[in-house]
């Protein structure tokens, strides 16, 4: 089995551009999640976290998501 290593290159859409958060959440509806975490930063800079799992499971999910974003693959 061969694997490809991809360099992490974040794509900029435009300075300050954000997708509509309601549309993002609407797109998630109907999915069958075993573990779910919703992370956000509010206008005042505070962090908002909600989900269906305990703190440990949420941290593991966040680390797996970070790995996926950086390396472009699942563990």
Secondary structure in CASP SS format (residue, H / E / C, confidence):
PFRMAT SS
TARGET T0000
AUTHOR 0000-0000-0000
METHOD secondary structure of the structure
MODEL  1
X C 1.00
X C 1.00
X C 1.00
X C 1.00
X C 1.00
X C 1.00
X C 1.00
X C 1.00
X C 1.00
X C 1.00
X C 1.00
X C 1.00
X C 1.00
X C 1.00
X C 1.00
X C 1.00
X C 1.00
X C 1.00
X C 1.00
X C 1.00
X H 1.00
X H 1.00
X H 1.00
X H 1.00
X H 1.00
X H 1.00
X H 1.00
X H 1.00
X C 1.00
X C 1.00
X C 1.00
X C 1.00
X C 1.00
X C 1.00
X C 1.00
X C 1.00
X E 1.00
X E 1.00
X E 1.00
X E 1.00
X E 1.00
X C 1.00
X C 1.00
X C 1.00
X C 1.00
X C 1.00
X E 1.00
X E 1.00
X E 1.00
X E 1.00
X E 1.00
X C 1.00
X C 1.00
X C 1.00
X H 1.00
X H 1.00
X H 1.00
X H 1.00
X H 1.00
X H 1.00
X H 1.00
X H 1.00
X H 1.00
X H 1.00
X H 1.00
X H 1.00
X H 1.00
X H 1.00
X H 1.00
X H 1.00
X H 1.00
X C 1.00
X C 1.00
X C 1.00
X C 1.00
END
